[in-house]
Amino acid sequence: MTMNNATAVFEFLLIGISNYPEWRGTFFTLVLMTYLSTLLGNGLIIFLTYFDPHLHTPMYFFLSNLSFLDICYGTASMPQVLLHCFSTHPYLSYPQCLTQMSVSLALSTTECFLLAVMAYDRVVAISNPLCYSMVMNGPVCVWLAATSWGASLGLTVMLILSLRLHFCGAKVINHFVCEILSLIQLACSDTTLNELMILITSIFTLLLPFGFVLLSYVQIAAAVLRIRSAQGRLKAFFTCGSHLTVVTIFYGPAISMYVKPQSKSSPDKDKFISVFYGALTPMLNPLIYSLRNKDVKGAMRKVMGKRS
């Protein structure tokens, strides 16, 4: 990313919620509650998965990875949103802006890949249960998780290094955080190449993993229909239903933002959509995926029993 010396922008002003001053108190309370719930819910999943041997399975290994990711993802943006909520001049320096944007991009793309890996885990568990423990062994699970983190980091670095932005004095970002689309809108240089790179990256991080998830569920549906017992079909449905719900609430808003012509973007609409998948999704994941699961409830009872 480059900037002319004569027109360098050293700070950005984040508009955030300042356009709606009457909603500041309500917005601050909602974000704070969401962030605390994210820390509590995901932290509990990591704690239970680590201490309960019954949860030392591939599914809960990936769930604990997802929980750790959600804690990091929420921490990358929500404390700053809270800090700037009542700030008169919510400025962010250029290095801070670039760092936060890079971290958020890396974490969000990791979640895209991890959700696809979790779909594969369900495919193996339901389609070929007798070979599940052999296929999804420890080294394979670690390799899949590490590949998700490594691939997202590589794509993020490539995207950030490919940006060539020149600013002509405008330094007001209509967003709660430094977000790549909002930053590009401030550039006075031609951003066609930048937008093309974002689209290409979105195809690899959003559309392809989402397509893989959909194909996985076609295979899962076929396998479920072959299950003879109604109880077995119901168990498979509930397990996959939780994952499909998480996939929908994460991929849906992200695809609606990044896989479309930038000429059709609405800054006010996009920044609230980003709050949805950037704040609510990390909070909802443990509620949807784990805390209603009987295995997790059993682990909670064991831990509480030991401490009482």
C-alpha positions in Angstrom: 0.0 0.0 0.0 1.6 3.3 -1.0 0.8 7.0 -0.4 2.3 10.1 -1.8 4.5 12.1 0.6 2.7 15.3 -0.2 -0.7 13.9 0.5 0.0 11.3 3.1 -2.8 10.5 5.5 -1.5 9.8 9.0 -4.9 9.5 10.7 -8.4 8.4 9.9 -11.5 9.6 11.5 -14.0 6.8 12.1 -17.6 8.0 11.9 -19.0 4.9 13.6 -22.3 5.7 15.4 -21.8 9.5 15.4 -24.4 9.9 12.7 -26.9 8.6 15.1 -26.0 10.2 18.5 -29.4 9.3 20.0 -28.4 5.6 19.7 -24.9 5.8 21.3 -25.9 4.6 24.7 -28.0 1.7 23.3 -25.3 0.8 20.8 -22.6 0.8 23.5 -24.6 -1.4 25.8 -25.4 -3.9 23.0 -21.8 -4.1 21.8 -20.5 -4.5 25.4 -23.0 -7.3 26.2 -22.2 -9.0 22.9 -18.4 -8.9 23.5 -18.7 -10.2 27.1 -21.0 -13.0 25.9 -18.5 -13.8 23.2 -15.7 -14.1 25.7 -17.7 -16.1 28.2 -19.4 -18.5 25.8 -16.3 -19.3 23.7 -14.0 -19.3 26.6 -16.3 -21.9 28.3 -16.2 -24.1 25.2 -12.4 -24.1 25.1 -12.2 -24.8 28.9 -14.6 -27.7 28.7 -13.0 -29.2 25.6 -9.6 -29.1 27.2 -10.5 -30.6 30.6 -13.2 -33.2 29.7 -11.7 -36.3 28.0 -15.1 -37.2 26.5 -14.8 -34.0 24.3 -11.4 -35.0 22.9 -12.9 -35.8 19.5 -12.3 -34.2 16.1 -15.6 -32.3 16.2 -14.8 -30.6 19.5 -11.3 -30.0 18.5 -12.6 -27.9 15.5 -15.2 -26.3 17.8 -12.5 -25.2 20.2 -10.5 -23.8 17.3 -13.6 -21.9 16.2 -14.2 -20.6 19.7 -10.6 -19.4 20.0 -10.9 -17.8 16.6 -14.2 -16.0 17.6 -12.5 -14.6 20.7 -9.7 -13.2 18.6 -12.0 -11.9 15.9 -14.2 -10.1 18.4 -11.2 -8.7 20.3 -9.8 -7.3 17.1 -12.6 -4.9 16.7 -15.1 -4.6 19.5 -13.0 -3.0 22.2 -12.1 -0.3 19.7 -15.8 0.2 18.8 -16.6 0.6 22.5 -13.7 3.0 23.1 -14.7 5.2 20.2 -18.4 5.1 20.9 -18.4 8.2 23.1 -15.2 9.7 21.8 -15.4 13.2 20.3 -12.6 12.6 17.9 -12.3 8.8 17.2 -9.1 9.0 15.2 -7.0 6.0 14.3 -3.4 6.3 13.0 -2.6 4.8 9.6 -0.4 1.9 11.1 -3.1 1.1 13.6 -5.7 1.1 10.8 -3.7 -1.2 8.6 -2.9 -3.6 11.4 -6.5 -3.9 12.6 -7.7 -4.4 9.0 -5.1 -7.1 8.3 -5.8 -9.0 11.5 -9.6 -8.9 11.0 -9.2 -10.1 7.4 -7.0 -12.9 8.4 -9.3 -14.1 11.2 -12.5 -13.8 9.0 -10.9 -15.8 6.2 -9.7 -18.4 8.7 -13.3 -18.8 9.9 -14.4 -19.3 6.2 -12.0 -22.2 5.8 -12.6 -23.7 9.2 -16.4 -23.9 8.7 -15.6 -25.8 5.4 -13.3 -28.2 7.3 -16.1 -28.7 9.9 -18.5 -29.6 7.0 -16.0 -32.2 5.8 -15.8 -33.6 9.3 -19.5 -34.1 9.4 -19.5 -35.7 5.9 -17.0 -38.3 7.1 -18.9 -38.9 10.4 -22.2 -39.5 8.8 -21.3 -41.0 5.5 -18.6 -43.3 6.7 -18.9 -43.7 10.5 -17.0 -47.0 10.7 -13.9 -45.3 9.3 -14.4 -41.9 11.0 -11.7 -42.4 13.7 -9.2 -43.6 11.2 -9.8 -40.8 8.6 -10.1 -38.0 11.1 -7.2 -38.9 13.3 -5.2 -36.5 15.4 -2.5 -35.5 12.9 -5.1 -35.0 10.1 -7.2 -32.7 12.4 -4.2 -30.7 13.3 -3.1 -30.5 9.6 -6.6 -29.3 8.5 -6.8 -26.6 11.2 -3.2 -25.4 10.6 -3.9 -25.3 6.8 -7.0 -23.1 7.5 -4.9 -20.7 9.5 -2.0 -20.7 7.1 -4.0 -20.3 3.9 -5.9 -17.4 5.4 -2.7 -15.7 6.5 -1.1 -16.1 3.1 -4.2 -14.8 1.2 -4.4 -11.8 3.6 -0.8 -10.9 3.2 -1.1 -11.2 -0.6 -4.2 -8.9 -0.6 -2.7 -6.3 1.6 0.6 -6.2 -0.3 -1.3 -5.8 -3.6 -3.1 -2.7 -2.5 -1.9 0.6 -4.1 -3.8 3.5 -2.6 -3.2 7.2 -2.8 -5.2 9.6 -0.7 -5.9 13.2 -1.5 -6.8 14.6 1.9 -10.0 12.7 2.7 -9.6 10.8 5.9 -13.1 10.1 7.1 -14.1 6.4 7.2 -17.8 5.8 7.4 -17.4 2.7 9.5 -16.9 1.5 13.1 -13.5 0.0 12.3 -10.9 0.1 9.5 -12.5 -2.0 6.9 -11.0 -2.6 3.4 -13.9 -1.5 1.3 -14.4 1.7 3.3 -10.7 2.5 3.0 -10.7 2.0 -0.7 -13.6 4.4 -1.1 -11.3 7.2 0.3 -8.6 6.7 -2.4 -8.3 9.3 -5.1 -6.4 6.9 -7.4 -7.9 4.3 -9.7 -9.0 1.4 -7.5 -10.1 -1.0 -10.3 -7.2 -3.3 -9.6 -7.8 -3.2 -5.9 -11.5 -4.1 -6.3 -10.6 -6.9 -8.7 -8.1 -8.3 -6.1 -10.8 -8.2 -3.4 -13.2 -10.0 -5.7 -10.7 -12.7 -6.5 -9.8 -13.2 -2.9 -13.5 -13.3 -2.0 -14.0 -16.1 -4.5 -11.3 -18.2 -2.8 -12.3 -17.4 0.7 -16.1 -17.1 0.5 -17.6 -18.7 -2.6 -15.4 -21.7 -2.9 -15.6 -22.7 0.8 -19.4 -22.0 0.8 -19.8 -24.1 -2.4 -17.8 -26.9 -0.7 -20.2 -26.7 2.3 -23.2 -26.9 0.1 -21.9 -29.9 -1.8 -21.0 -31.5 1.6 -24.6 -31.1 2.7 -25.9 -32.7 -0.5 -23.7 -35.8 0.4 -24.8 -35.6 4.0 -28.5 -35.4 3.0 -28.1 -38.5 0.9 -26.4 -40.4 3.7 -29.1 -39.3 6.2 -31.8 -40.7 4.0 -30.1 -44.0 4.0 -30.2 -44.2 7.8 -33.0 -46.6 8.7 -33.7 -45.5 12.3 -35.7 -42.4 12.9 -33.6 -41.6 16.0 -30.4 -41.8 14.0 -31.7 -39.5 11.3 -32.9 -37.0 14.0 -29.5 -37.1 15.7 -27.7 -36.4 12.4 -30.1 -33.6 11.5 -29.5 -31.8 14.8 -25.8 -32.1 14.5 -25.7 -30.8 11.0 -28.5 -28.3 11.6 -26.3 -26.4 14.1 -23.4 -26.2 11.7 -25.7 -25.1 8.8 -27.1 -22.3 10.9 -23.6 -21.0 11.7 -22.6 -21.2 8.1 -25.7 -19.2 7.0 -25.3 -16.4 9.5 -21.6 -16.0 8.7 -21.3 -16.5 4.9 -24.6 -14.8 4.1 -23.7 -11.2 5.2 -20.1 -11.6 4.1 -21.0 -12.6 0.6 -23.6 -9.8 0.3 -20.8 -7.3 1.1 -17.8 -8.5 -0.8 -19.2 -10.4 -3.8 -21.0 -7.5 -5.6 -20.0 -4.5 -7.7 -18.7 -1.7 -5.4 -20.9 0.8 -7.3 -23.9 -0.8 -5.6 -22.4 -0.6 -2.1 -24.2 1.4 0.6 -21.7 2.6 3.3 -24.3 2.9 6.0 -25.8 -0.4 5.2 -22.5 -2.2 4.8 -21.1 -1.1 8.2 -24.1 -2.4 10.1 -23.9 -5.7 8.1 -20.3 -6.0 9.1 -21.3 -5.5 12.8 -23.7 -8.4 12.4 -21.1 -10.9 11.2 -18.2 -9.4 13.1 -19.9 -9.1 16.5 -23.1 -11.2 16.7 -21.7 -14.3 14.9 -18.8 -14.9 17.4 -21.4 -14.6 20.2 -24.0 -16.9 18.6 -21.6 -19.7 17.6 -21.2 -21.3 21.0 -25.0 -20.9 21.7 -26.0 -22.5 18.4 -23.2 -25.1 18.1 -22.2 -26.3 21.5 -23.9 -25.0 24.6 -27.2 -26.8 23.7 -25.3 -30.0 23.0 -25.9 -32.8 25.5 -22.2 -33.7 25.6 -21.3 -30.1 26.5 -24.0 -30.0 29.1 -22.6 -33.2 30.6 -19.1 -31.7 30.7 -20.5 -28.6 32.5 -22.2 -30.8 35.1 -19.0 -32.7 35.7 -16.9 -29.5 36.1 -19.5 -28.0 38.4 -19.7 -31.3 40.4 -16.0 -31.3 40.9 -15.9 -27.8 42.1 -18.9 -28.1 44.5 
